[in-house]
Amino acid sequence: MIKAHSLTETSVAIACIQCMDVIDSALKRDESAATAVQVR
């Protein structure tokens, strides 16, 4: 893992990774679910 300069940057990076995982899972499972996530 790349070292971030601060806890905030680390938190943002982790949140981004988790968000991408959620969208990726939704895409594989149900495209309409992924669309709903993107609209928000």
PDB file of N, H, CA, C and O in Angstrom:
ATOM      1  N   MET A   1       0.850  -1.209   0.000  1.00  0.00           N
ATOM      2  CA  MET A   1       0.000   0.000   0.000  1.00  0.00           C
ATOM      3  C   MET A   1       0.880   1.252   0.000  1.00  0.00           C
ATOM      4  O   MET A   1       1.939   1.281   0.628  1.00  0.00           O
ATOM      5  N   ILE A   2       0.434   2.266  -0.700  1.00  0.00           N
ATOM      6  H   ILE A   2      -0.426   2.242  -1.210  1.00  0.00           H
ATOM      7  CA  ILE A   2       1.196   3.517  -0.763  1.00  0.00           C
ATOM      8  C   ILE A   2       0.936   4.323   0.506  1.00  0.00           C
ATOM      9  O   ILE A   2      -0.209   4.448   0.940  1.00  0.00           O
ATOM     10  N   LYS A   3       1.986   4.862   1.093  1.00  0.00           N
ATOM     11  H   LYS A   3       2.916   4.760   0.740  1.00  0.00           H
ATOM     12  CA  LYS A   3       1.822   5.672   2.300  1.00  0.00           C
ATOM     13  C   LYS A   3       1.235   7.035   1.944  1.00  0.00           C
ATOM     14  O   LYS A   3       1.741   7.728   1.061  1.00  0.00           O
ATOM     15  N   ALA A   4       0.167   7.408   2.635  1.00  0.00           N
ATOM     16  H   ALA A   4      -0.244   6.845   3.352  1.00  0.00           H
ATOM     17  CA  ALA A   4      -0.450   8.712   2.396  1.00  0.00           C
ATOM     18  C   ALA A   4       0.211   9.743   3.305  1.00  0.00           C
ATOM     19  O   ALA A   4       0.856   9.383   4.290  1.00  0.00           O
ATOM     20  N   HIS A   5       0.055  11.002   2.982  1.00  0.00           N
ATOM     21  H   HIS A   5      -0.468  11.295   2.182  1.00  0.00           H
ATOM     22  CA  HIS A   5       0.675  12.065   3.771  1.00  0.00           C
ATOM     23  C   HIS A   5      -0.074  12.319   5.068  1.00  0.00           C
ATOM     24  O   HIS A   5       0.479  12.878   6.014  1.00  0.00           O
ATOM     25  N   SER A   6      -1.341  11.904   5.108  1.00  0.00           N
ATOM     26  H   SER A   6      -1.790  11.450   4.339  1.00  0.00           H
ATOM     27  CA  SER A   6      -2.126  12.170   6.310  1.00  0.00           C
ATOM     28  C   SER A   6      -3.218  11.131   6.471  1.00  0.00           C
ATOM     29  O   SER A   6      -3.513  10.374   5.546  1.00  0.00           O
ATOM     30  N   LEU A   7      -3.822  11.099   7.667  1.00  0.00           N
ATOM     31  H   LEU A   7      -3.582  11.714   8.418  1.00  0.00           H
ATOM     32  CA  LEU A   7      -4.924  10.170   7.905  1.00  0.00           C
ATOM     33  C   LEU A   7      -6.090  10.476   6.982  1.00  0.00           C
ATOM     34  O   LEU A   7      -6.781   9.563   6.528  1.00  0.00           O
ATOM     35  N   THR A   8      -6.314  11.746   6.701  1.00  0.00           N
ATOM     36  H   THR A   8      -5.754  12.488   7.070  1.00  0.00           H
ATOM     37  CA  THR A   8      -7.428  12.123   5.829  1.00  0.00           C
ATOM     38  C   THR A   8      -7.231  11.527   4.446  1.00  0.00           C
ATOM     39  O   THR A   8      -8.169  10.974   3.873  1.00  0.00           O
ATOM     40  N   GLU A   9      -6.029  11.632   3.905  1.00  0.00           N
ATOM     41  H   GLU A   9      -5.267  12.082   4.370  1.00  0.00           H
ATOM     42  CA  GLU A   9      -5.757  11.088   2.576  1.00  0.00           C
ATOM     43  C   GLU A   9      -5.932   9.574   2.577  1.00  0.00           C
ATOM     44  O   GLU A   9      -6.446   9.002   1.615  1.00  0.00           O
ATOM     45  N   THR A  10      -5.503   8.928   3.659  1.00  0.00           N
ATOM     46  H   THR A  10      -5.086   9.392   4.440  1.00  0.00           H
ATOM     47  CA  THR A  10      -5.651   7.475   3.763  1.00  0.00           C
ATOM     48  C   THR A  10      -7.125   7.113   3.787  1.00  0.00           C
ATOM     49  O   THR A  10      -7.548   6.178   3.107  1.00  0.00           O
ATOM     50  N   SER A  11      -7.910   7.847   4.565  1.00  0.00           N
ATOM     51  H   SER A  11      -7.567   8.606   5.118  1.00  0.00           H
ATOM     52  CA  SER A  11      -9.339   7.579   4.666  1.00  0.00           C
ATOM     53  C   SER A  11     -10.019   7.737   3.309  1.00  0.00           C
ATOM     54  O   SER A  11     -10.860   6.925   2.925  1.00  0.00           O
ATOM     55  N   VAL A  12      -9.643   8.790   2.591  1.00  0.00           N
ATOM     56  H   VAL A  12      -8.959   9.450   2.903  1.00  0.00           H
ATOM     57  CA  VAL A  12     -10.231   9.040   1.269  1.00  0.00           C
ATOM     58  C   VAL A  12      -9.862   7.910   0.315  1.00  0.00           C
ATOM     59  O   VAL A  12     -10.708   7.434  -0.441  1.00  0.00           O
ATOM     60  N   ALA A  13      -8.619   7.483   0.348  1.00  0.00           N
ATOM     61  H   ALA A  13      -7.931   7.869   0.963  1.00  0.00           H
ATOM     62  CA  ALA A  13      -8.170   6.406  -0.534  1.00  0.00           C
ATOM     63  C   ALA A  13      -8.923   5.115  -0.232  1.00  0.00           C
ATOM     64  O   ALA A  13      -9.353   4.417  -1.150  1.00  0.00           O
ATOM     65  N   ILE A  14      -9.081   4.798   1.039  1.00  0.00           N
ATOM     66  H   ILE A  14      -8.731   5.365   1.785  1.00  0.00           H
ATOM     67  CA  ILE A  14      -9.808   3.582   1.436  1.00  0.00           C
ATOM     68  C   ILE A  14     -11.266   3.682   1.003  1.00  0.00           C
ATOM     69  O   ILE A  14     -11.821   2.727   0.458  1.00  0.00           O
ATOM     70  N   ALA A  15     -11.888   4.834   1.244  1.00  0.00           N
ATOM     71  H   ALA A  15     -11.437   5.609   1.687  1.00  0.00           H
ATOM     72  CA  ALA A  15     -13.287   5.024   0.865  1.00  0.00           C
ATOM     73  C   ALA A  15     -13.441   4.878  -0.645  1.00  0.00           C
ATOM     74  O   ALA A  15     -14.411   4.281  -1.111  1.00  0.00           O
ATOM     75  N   CYS A  16     -12.501   5.413  -1.411  1.00  0.00           N
ATOM     76  H   CYS A  16     -11.713   5.898  -1.033  1.00  0.00           H
ATOM     77  CA  CYS A  16     -12.557   5.334  -2.871  1.00  0.00           C
ATOM     78  C   CYS A  16     -12.487   3.883  -3.322  1.00  0.00           C
ATOM     79  O   CYS A  16     -13.248   3.454  -4.189  1.00  0.00           O
ATOM     80  N   ILE A  17     -11.557   3.124  -2.719  1.00  0.00           N
ATOM     81  H   ILE A  17     -10.939   3.473  -2.015  1.00  0.00           H
ATOM     82  CA  ILE A  17     -11.398   1.706  -3.075  1.00  0.00           C
ATOM     83  C   ILE A  17     -12.683   0.943  -2.765  1.00  0.00           C
ATOM     84  O   ILE A  17     -13.145   0.141  -3.576  1.00  0.00           O
ATOM     85  N   GLN A  18     -13.261   1.198  -1.582  1.00  0.00           N
ATOM     86  H   GLN A  18     -12.885   1.850  -0.924  1.00  0.00           H
ATOM     87  CA  GLN A  18     -14.489   0.504  -1.192  1.00  0.00           C
ATOM     88  C   GLN A  18     -15.624   0.865  -2.139  1.00  0.00           C
ATOM     89  O   GLN A  18     -16.420   0.007  -2.522  1.00  0.00           O
ATOM     90  N   CYS A  19     -15.697   2.165  -2.523  1.00  0.00           N
ATOM     91  H   CYS A  19     -15.051   2.862  -2.212  1.00  0.00           H
ATOM     92  CA  CYS A  19     -16.756   2.613  -3.421  1.00  0.00           C
ATOM     93  C   CYS A  19     -16.626   1.912  -4.770  1.00  0.00           C
ATOM     94  O   CYS A  19     -17.620   1.457  -5.335  1.00  0.00           O
ATOM     95  N   MET A  20     -15.402   1.827  -5.283  1.00  0.00           N
ATOM     96  H   MET A  20     -14.594   2.197  -4.824  1.00  0.00           H
ATOM     97  CA  MET A  20     -15.184   1.167  -6.569  1.00  0.00           C
ATOM     98  C   MET A  20     -15.563  -0.304  -6.487  1.00  0.00           C
ATOM     99  O   MET A  20     -16.120  -0.857  -7.436  1.00  0.00           O
ATOM    100  N   ASP A  21     -15.261  -0.947  -5.347  1.00  0.00           N
ATOM    101  H   ASP A  21     -14.809  -0.498  -4.577  1.00  0.00           H
ATOM    102  CA  ASP A  21     -15.627  -2.353  -5.164  1.00  0.00           C
ATOM    103  C   ASP A  21     -17.136  -2.516  -5.209  1.00  0.00           C
ATOM    104  O   ASP A  21     -17.645  -3.455  -5.822  1.00  0.00           O
ATOM    105  N   VAL A  22     -17.857  -1.603  -4.560  1.00  0.00           N
ATOM    106  H   VAL A  22     -17.444  -0.841  -4.062  1.00  0.00           H
ATOM    107  CA  VAL A  22     -19.312  -1.672  -4.518  1.00  0.00           C
ATOM    108  C   VAL A  22     -19.887  -1.522  -5.925  1.00  0.00           C
ATOM    109  O   VAL A  22     -20.770  -2.280  -6.329  1.00  0.00           O
ATOM    110  N   ILE A  23     -19.379  -0.540  -6.662  1.00  0.00           N
ATOM    111  H   ILE A  23     -18.662   0.076  -6.334  1.00  0.00           H
ATOM    112  CA  ILE A  23     -19.867  -0.315  -8.025  1.00  0.00           C
ATOM    113  C   ILE A  23     -19.522  -1.504  -8.914  1.00  0.00           C
ATOM    114  O   ILE A  23     -20.341  -1.930  -9.728  1.00  0.00           O
ATOM    115  N   ASP A  24     -18.323  -2.038  -8.763  1.00  0.00           N
ATOM    116  H   ASP A  24     -17.657  -1.693  -8.101  1.00  0.00           H
ATOM    117  CA  ASP A  24     -17.896  -3.176  -9.568  1.00  0.00           C
ATOM    118  C   ASP A  24     -18.790  -4.383  -9.296  1.00  0.00           C
ATOM    119  O   ASP A  24     -19.199  -5.080 -10.225  1.00  0.00           O
ATOM    120  N   SER A  25     -19.092  -4.628  -8.020  1.00  0.00           N
ATOM    121  H   SER A  25     -18.760  -4.062  -7.265  1.00  0.00           H
ATOM    122  CA  SER A  25     -19.960  -5.747  -7.649  1.00  0.00           C
ATOM    123  C   SER A  25     -21.356  -5.542  -8.223  1.00  0.00           C
ATOM    124  O   SER A  25     -21.975  -6.477  -8.730  1.00  0.00           O
ATOM    125  N   ALA A  26     -21.843  -4.304  -8.136  1.00  0.00           N
ATOM    126  H   ALA A  26     -21.340  -3.545  -7.723  1.00  0.00           H
ATOM    127  CA  ALA A  26     -23.178  -3.991  -8.646  1.00  0.00           C
ATOM    128  C   ALA A  26     -23.232  -4.215 -10.154  1.00  0.00           C
ATOM    129  O   ALA A  26     -24.220  -4.733 -10.675  1.00  0.00           O
ATOM    130  N   LEU A  27     -22.161  -3.821 -10.856  1.00  0.00           N
ATOM    131  H   LEU A  27     -21.359  -3.400 -10.432  1.00  0.00           H
ATOM    132  CA  LEU A  27     -22.119  -3.999 -12.310  1.00  0.00           C
ATOM    133  C   LEU A  27     -22.220  -5.477 -12.667  1.00  0.00           C
ATOM    134  O   LEU A  27     -22.956  -5.856 -13.579  1.00  0.00           O
ATOM    135  N   LYS A  28     -21.480  -6.303 -11.948  1.00  0.00           N
ATOM    136  H   LYS A  28     -20.882  -5.995 -11.208  1.00  0.00           H
ATOM    137  CA  LYS A  28     -21.491  -7.733 -12.236  1.00  0.00           C
ATOM    138  C   LYS A  28     -22.840  -8.348 -11.889  1.00  0.00           C
ATOM    139  O   LYS A  28     -23.315  -9.249 -12.581  1.00  0.00           O
ATOM    140  N   ARG A  29     -23.457  -7.859 -10.815  1.00  0.00           N
ATOM    141  H   ARG A  29     -23.072  -7.127 -10.252  1.00  0.00           H
ATOM    142  CA  ARG A  29     -24.695  -8.440 -10.313  1.00  0.00           C
ATOM    143  C   ARG A  29     -25.919  -7.859 -11.030  1.00  0.00           C
ATOM    144  O   ARG A  29     -26.793  -8.595 -11.487  1.00  0.00           O
ATOM    145  N   ASP A  30     -25.964  -6.534 -11.120  1.00  0.00           N
ATOM    146  H   ASP A  30     -25.254  -5.936 -10.749  1.00  0.00           H
ATOM    147  CA  ASP A  30     -27.165  -5.887 -11.658  1.00  0.00           C
ATOM    148  C   ASP A  30     -26.827  -4.489 -12.169  1.00  0.00           C
ATOM    149  O   ASP A  30     -26.473  -3.614 -11.378  1.00  0.00           O
ATOM    150  N   GLU A  31     -26.931  -4.269 -13.467  1.00  0.00           N
ATOM    151  H   GLU A  31     -27.218  -4.980 -14.110  1.00  0.00           H
ATOM    152  CA  GLU A  31     -26.563  -2.982 -14.048  1.00  0.00           C
ATOM    153  C   GLU A  31     -27.439  -1.847 -13.529  1.00  0.00           C
ATOM    154  O   GLU A  31     -26.954  -0.730 -13.350  1.00  0.00           O
ATOM    155  N   SER A  32     -28.725  -2.116 -13.284  1.00  0.00           N
ATOM    156  H   SER A  32     -29.119  -3.023 -13.429  1.00  0.00           H
ATOM    157  CA  SER A  32     -29.618  -1.073 -12.791  1.00  0.00           C
ATOM    158  C   SER A  32     -29.177  -0.607 -11.402  1.00  0.00           C
ATOM    159  O   SER A  32     -29.324   0.569 -11.069  1.00  0.00           O
ATOM    160  N   ALA A  33     -28.642  -1.514 -10.599  1.00  0.00           N
ATOM    161  H   ALA A  33     -28.523  -2.470 -10.869  1.00  0.00           H
ATOM    162  CA  ALA A  33     -28.160  -1.151  -9.264  1.00  0.00           C
ATOM    163  C   ALA A  33     -26.966  -0.208  -9.394  1.00  0.00           C
ATOM    164  O   ALA A  33     -26.854   0.763  -8.645  1.00  0.00           O
ATOM    165  N   ALA A  34     -26.077  -0.493 -10.339  1.00  0.00           N
ATOM    166  H   ALA A  34     -26.167  -1.282 -10.947  1.00  0.00           H
ATOM    167  CA  ALA A  34     -24.904   0.358 -10.556  1.00  0.00           C
ATOM    168  C   ALA A  34     -25.344   1.748 -11.000  1.00  0.00           C
ATOM    169  O   ALA A  34     -24.766   2.753 -10.585  1.00  0.00           O
ATOM    170  N   THR A  35     -26.367   1.797 -11.841  1.00  0.00           N
ATOM    171  H   THR A  35     -26.837   0.981 -12.178  1.00  0.00           H
ATOM    172  CA  THR A  35     -26.873   3.088 -12.304  1.00  0.00           C
ATOM    173  C   THR A  35     -27.427   3.880 -11.129  1.00  0.00           C
ATOM    174  O   THR A  35     -27.205   5.087 -11.033  1.00  0.00           O
ATOM    175  N   ALA A  36     -28.139   3.215 -10.245  1.00  0.00           N
ATOM    176  H   ALA A  36     -28.319   2.234 -10.323  1.00  0.00           H
ATOM    177  CA  ALA A  36     -28.718   3.890  -9.082  1.00  0.00           C
ATOM    178  C   ALA A  36     -27.607   4.475  -8.214  1.00  0.00           C
ATOM    179  O   ALA A  36     -27.750   5.577  -7.685  1.00  0.00           O
ATOM    180  N   VAL A  37     -26.507   3.748  -8.064  1.00  0.00           N
ATOM    181  H   VAL A  37     -26.391   2.853  -8.494  1.00  0.00           H
ATOM    182  CA  VAL A  37     -25.380   4.227  -7.261  1.00  0.00           C
ATOM    183  C   VAL A  37     -24.772   5.467  -7.903  1.00  0.00           C
ATOM    184  O   VAL A  37     -24.444   6.430  -7.210  1.00  0.00           O
ATOM    185  N   GLN A  38     -24.620   5.446  -9.238  1.00  0.00           N
ATOM    186  H   GLN A  38     -24.887   4.664  -9.801  1.00  0.00           H
ATOM    187  CA  GLN A  38     -24.008   6.570  -9.935  1.00  0.00           C
ATOM    188  C   GLN A  38     -24.875   7.818  -9.870  1.00  0.00           C
ATOM    189  O   GLN A  38     -24.357   8.932  -9.789  1.00  0.00           O
ATOM    190  N   VAL A  39     -26.203   7.638  -9.905  1.00  0.00           N
ATOM    191  H   VAL A  39     -26.624   6.733  -9.971  1.00  0.00           H
ATOM    192  CA  VAL A  39     -27.111   8.788  -9.862  1.00  0.00           C
ATOM    193  C   VAL A  39     -26.941   9.540  -8.550  1.00  0.00           C
ATOM    194  O   VAL A  39     -26.967  10.771  -8.531  1.00  0.00           O
ATOM    195  N   ARG A  40     -26.768   8.809  -7.455  1.00  0.00           N
ATOM    196  H   ARG A  40     -26.746   7.810  -7.471  1.00  0.00           H
ATOM    197  CA  ARG A  40     -26.534   9.453  -6.167  1.00  0.00           C
ATOM    198  C   ARG A  40     -25.194  10.155  -6.224  1.00  0.00           C
ATOM    199  O   ARG A  40     -24.779  10.773  -5.244  1.00  0.00           O
TER     200      ARG A  40
END
